[in-house]
Amino acid sequence: MKRRALPVALSCLSLFLASCGDSYQEVAARHQATLDTLREDMAKLSELVAANPEEMSAEMPLDPAPVFKQDDSAASNTVAVVWERLTDPSTQVDEKTAIDLYLSNGLENLFTWATWDMKAADNFEADLKNAAALRYLVSYKPLKLNPPQVDAEFNYTIGSVAMGVYVYDRQKKEIVRAFPVVAMSGARVGYQYRKDGSNQLQAARDWARSSLWENLRPAVTKALAERTGGTFEK
């Protein structure tokens, strides 16, 4: 009896180990339809945003209400992606013409990881299933950007941005909210002086730009909550 059972036991063990060792590519292959549909929706949203849609709002909140939690994709039905990455999630955002608010809760990573030929992380398949259930895509793109300036004599000029924000319903296949959010960099900006030979002027410019980012980011999440009736936790 023991000799007969041994091959079966070994076979089961082999299958168990094989399933535990699936690569990112193998796991992604099982959810290729999810990735394809997401790419289609992201490409559609990119086209709609590029057409500069008019402001769109409504008195009634969206149903279901959007839920965005940056550190909890499983509890979210909404994801945010900077416009430049809608057609290519690996795109490096040009800070001269765009502002990445880093509101993503990991969607772009899924497309990158899906190409890796190495053992997948334990939560990768769960993340793909969460992505399949997403109802809303949020994207944003500057309508007008005047970056803060710091000249060679360290004179500072306040910067500003009018950011177009767009909410796309994946079931309706259309933008359901579109509105601008305006923000400015701080009236005064300080930076950390270092005696290590680093470029002090560039450091001052980076801090000035960070001031604009820090003021814009909460303004966008607040406006999203107000315009949609949803929850946006950054």
Backbone torsions as a table, in degrees:
resi	resn	phi	psi	omega
1	MET	NA	-42.6	-178.4
2	LYS	-65.6	-39.5	-178.6
3	ARG	-67.2	-34.0	178.7
4	ARG	-71.8	-34.7	-176.6
5	ALA	-76.8	-24.4	-174.1
6	LEU	-60.5	-48.8	179.5
7	PRO	-60.1	-38.5	179.0
8	VAL	-63.4	-43.5	179.3
9	ALA	-62.6	-42.8	178.9
10	LEU	-64.5	-38.6	179.2
11	SER	-63.3	-45.0	178.8
12	CYS	-62.6	-42.0	179.1
13	LEU	-62.1	-41.0	-179.9
14	SER	-62.2	-43.2	178.9
15	LEU	-65.3	-39.2	179.6
16	PHE	-62.4	-45.8	179.9
17	LEU	-65.7	-37.1	-180.0
18	ALA	-65.0	-41.9	-179.7
19	SER	-67.3	-34.2	178.9
20	CYS	-72.0	-20.7	-175.4
21	GLY	-102.3	16.9	-179.7
22	ASP	-59.0	140.0	177.6
23	SER	-81.5	168.3	175.5
24	TYR	-57.3	-42.0	-179.3
25	GLN	-61.9	-41.8	-178.7
26	GLU	-67.8	-41.9	177.9
27	VAL	-65.4	-44.3	-179.5
28	ALA	-61.6	-35.2	-179.5
29	ALA	-60.8	-33.2	179.0
30	ARG	-71.2	-18.1	-177.7
31	HIS	-122.9	30.0	-177.1
32	GLN	-61.2	-35.6	179.1
33	ALA	-61.8	-38.6	177.5
34	THR	-62.6	-47.1	-179.4
35	LEU	-64.8	-40.2	-179.7
36	ASP	-64.8	-43.3	-179.6
37	THR	-66.2	-39.2	177.0
38	LEU	-62.4	-44.1	178.5
39	ARG	-60.6	-41.2	179.1
40	GLU	-63.0	-44.2	179.5
41	ASP	-66.6	-39.8	178.7
42	MET	-65.4	-40.2	178.4
43	ALA	-65.9	-39.9	178.1
44	LYS	-63.1	-45.2	178.7
45	LEU	-62.9	-39.6	178.2
46	SER	-58.3	-44.0	179.2
47	GLU	-64.7	-43.0	-178.9
48	LEU	-64.6	-41.4	179.7
49	VAL	-67.2	-39.7	-179.9
50	ALA	-61.0	-24.9	179.7
51	ALA	-81.5	2.4	178.5
52	ASN	53.4	64.8	-179.1
53	PRO	-62.8	151.5	179.0
54	GLU	-70.6	161.3	179.1
55	GLU	-58.0	136.8	-175.6
56	MET	-137.3	120.1	178.7
57	SER	-144.2	171.8	179.8
58	ALA	-152.8	155.2	-179.9
59	GLU	-72.0	-34.8	-177.5
60	MET	-86.1	142.0	177.0
61	PRO	-69.5	159.5	177.2
62	LEU	-67.4	147.1	179.6
63	ASP	-131.8	116.2	2.0
64	PRO	-72.4	159.5	179.8
65	ALA	-70.1	136.7	175.7
66	PRO	-64.1	142.1	174.9
67	VAL	-130.9	119.1	179.0
68	PHE	-125.7	118.4	175.3
69	LYS	-127.5	111.9	-172.4
70	GLN	-58.8	-35.7	-176.3
71	ASP	-102.4	15.0	-178.6
72	ASP	-149.7	79.6	-178.3
73	SER	-66.4	-27.9	-179.6
74	ALA	-65.6	-28.4	-178.9
75	ALA	-96.3	8.6	-176.5
76	SER	-110.7	143.6	169.9
77	ASN	-112.6	12.4	-174.9
78	THR	-137.6	143.4	176.2
79	VAL	-133.3	149.3	179.6
80	ALA	-117.8	133.4	-179.3
81	VAL	-137.6	128.0	176.1
82	VAL	-59.1	142.7	-172.0
83	TRP	-54.1	-39.0	-176.4
84	GLU	-62.1	-20.6	-177.6
85	ARG	-101.7	3.1	-178.8
86	LEU	-66.3	-36.4	-179.6
87	THR	-93.6	-21.7	177.0
88	ASP	-146.0	98.6	-176.2
89	PRO	-59.5	-15.8	-178.6
90	SER	-93.1	0.8	-177.2
91	THR	-60.8	136.5	172.9
92	GLN	-85.5	124.7	-176.0
93	VAL	-77.2	129.7	178.6
94	ASP	-80.2	112.2	-176.1
95	GLU	-67.8	-12.3	178.5
96	LYS	-77.2	-25.0	-175.1
97	THR	-122.7	-7.5	-175.7
98	ALA	-145.3	167.8	176.9
99	ILE	-133.5	118.6	175.6
100	ASP	-89.8	115.4	-178.3
101	LEU	-83.2	-3.1	-179.9
102	TYR	51.0	48.6	177.0
103	LEU	-95.2	-1.0	-176.6
104	SER	-63.3	141.0	171.3
105	ASN	-107.2	30.7	167.3
106	GLY	108.8	2.1	-176.0
107	LEU	-59.9	-45.1	-177.7
108	GLU	-59.1	-35.1	-178.0
109	ASN	-62.5	-32.7	-177.6
110	LEU	-59.0	-39.4	-179.1
111	PHE	-69.8	-34.5	177.4
112	THR	-70.6	-49.1	-178.2
113	TRP	-62.5	-31.1	-178.2
114	ALA	-62.6	-15.6	-179.5
115	THR	-95.7	-6.1	-174.0
116	TRP	-81.9	134.2	177.0
117	ASP	-102.1	66.6	177.5
118	MET	-149.0	164.7	-176.8
119	LYS	-56.5	128.8	-177.0
120	ALA	-74.3	147.6	173.7
121	ALA	-65.0	153.4	-175.4
122	ASP	-59.6	-31.7	-174.4
123	ASN	-93.1	2.3	-175.0
124	PHE	-63.0	-45.9	-179.0
125	GLU	-65.7	-38.9	177.3
126	ALA	-62.7	-38.8	178.3
127	ASP	-63.8	-38.8	177.6
128	LEU	-64.8	-39.6	178.1
129	LYS	-66.3	-38.4	176.6
130	ASN	-63.9	-39.9	179.9
131	ALA	-63.7	-36.2	179.7
132	ALA	-63.4	-29.0	-176.4
133	ALA	-89.2	-0.9	-178.8
134	LEU	-61.0	134.7	178.7
135	ARG	-98.3	-37.2	-173.9
136	TYR	-123.4	142.8	168.9
137	LEU	-113.2	129.6	175.5
138	VAL	-110.3	134.1	174.5
139	SER	-136.6	165.3	-176.8
140	TYR	-150.5	148.8	-175.5
141	LYS	-154.6	133.8	-179.6
142	PRO	-61.8	131.5	171.0
143	LEU	-86.2	-34.8	176.4
144	LYS	-153.7	127.6	-177.2
145	LEU	-130.0	120.7	173.6
146	ASN	-120.0	90.1	-176.8
147	PRO	-59.9	146.3	174.5
148	PRO	-61.1	148.7	-176.5
149	GLN	-120.8	143.6	171.3
150	VAL	-132.5	116.1	-176.3
151	ASP	-84.4	-178.5	-174.6
152	ALA	-63.1	-20.7	178.6
153	GLU	-98.8	12.8	177.0
154	PHE	67.2	26.5	171.6
155	ASN	-80.8	132.3	-171.7
156	TYR	-106.7	133.6	175.2
157	THR	-118.0	126.1	-178.1
158	ILE	-60.3	139.8	176.9
159	GLY	-106.4	166.4	-179.9
160	SER	-150.6	161.6	177.5
161	VAL	-149.8	140.9	168.0
162	ALA	-110.6	108.8	-175.3
163	MET	-100.3	123.8	173.4
164	GLY	-79.8	129.4	-178.3
165	VAL	-119.7	134.7	-172.3
166	TYR	-134.7	134.9	178.6
167	VAL	-115.6	122.5	-176.3
168	TYR	-111.3	128.3	178.2
169	ASP	-91.5	117.3	-174.5
170	ARG	-71.4	-21.6	176.5
171	GLN	-82.3	-42.7	-179.9
172	LYS	-80.1	-16.5	-179.6
173	LYS	59.4	42.7	179.9
174	GLU	-155.1	161.2	174.5
175	ILE	-76.6	127.9	-178.3
176	VAL	-109.2	-12.1	173.3
177	ARG	-145.6	137.4	175.1
178	ALA	-148.2	126.8	-176.3
179	PHE	-161.9	155.9	177.5
180	PRO	-93.2	151.1	172.8
181	VAL	-128.8	126.2	-176.8
182	VAL	-108.3	138.5	178.4
183	ALA	-148.0	158.9	178.6
184	MET	-130.7	155.8	172.6
185	SER	-73.5	166.1	-176.0
186	GLY	-63.1	154.6	178.3
187	ALA	-63.1	-31.5	175.3
188	ARG	-134.1	143.3	-179.7
189	VAL	-130.5	128.3	175.4
190	GLY	-108.1	161.9	176.2
191	TYR	-144.7	161.0	-176.3
192	GLN	-87.5	115.2	179.2
193	TYR	-79.4	131.3	179.8
194	ARG	-120.2	143.8	179.8
195	LYS	-100.7	30.3	-177.2
196	ASP	-102.7	12.7	178.7
197	GLY	84.3	5.6	179.7
198	SER	-72.4	164.4	-176.5
199	ASN	-74.8	104.2	-176.1
200	GLN	-68.7	-36.4	-179.7
201	LEU	-65.7	-43.4	178.4
202	GLN	-65.2	-36.4	177.9
203	ALA	-62.1	-42.5	178.9
204	ALA	-64.0	-40.2	178.9
205	ARG	-66.3	-38.9	178.4
206	ASP	-64.2	-41.0	179.3
207	TRP	-67.0	-36.7	178.4
208	ALA	-64.1	-42.9	179.0
209	ARG	-66.8	-37.1	177.7
210	SER	-62.5	-32.6	178.5
211	SER	-62.6	-41.3	177.5
212	LEU	-65.0	-43.9	179.8
213	TRP	-61.1	-44.1	-177.4
214	GLU	-66.4	-29.6	178.0
215	ASN	-83.1	-32.9	-177.6
216	LEU	-74.2	-42.5	-172.8
217	ARG	-56.9	-53.5	178.9
218	PRO	-66.9	-27.8	177.8
219	ALA	-65.9	-37.7	179.8
220	VAL	-68.9	-47.1	-178.8
221	THR	-65.7	-35.8	177.9
222	LYS	-65.7	-44.8	179.8
223	ALA	-64.2	-38.3	178.4
224	LEU	-61.5	-44.2	179.3
225	ALA	-63.3	-42.7	-178.2
226	GLU	-69.2	-39.6	-174.8
227	ARG	-80.1	-22.7	-176.1
228	THR	-110.6	-18.8	-173.9
229	GLY	78.8	14.6	-176.9
230	GLY	-99.5	-171.4	179.6
231	THR	-118.5	125.9	-179.7
232	PHE	-129.6	105.5	-179.6
233	GLU	-107.8	115.2	-177.7
234	LYS	-90.0	NA	NA
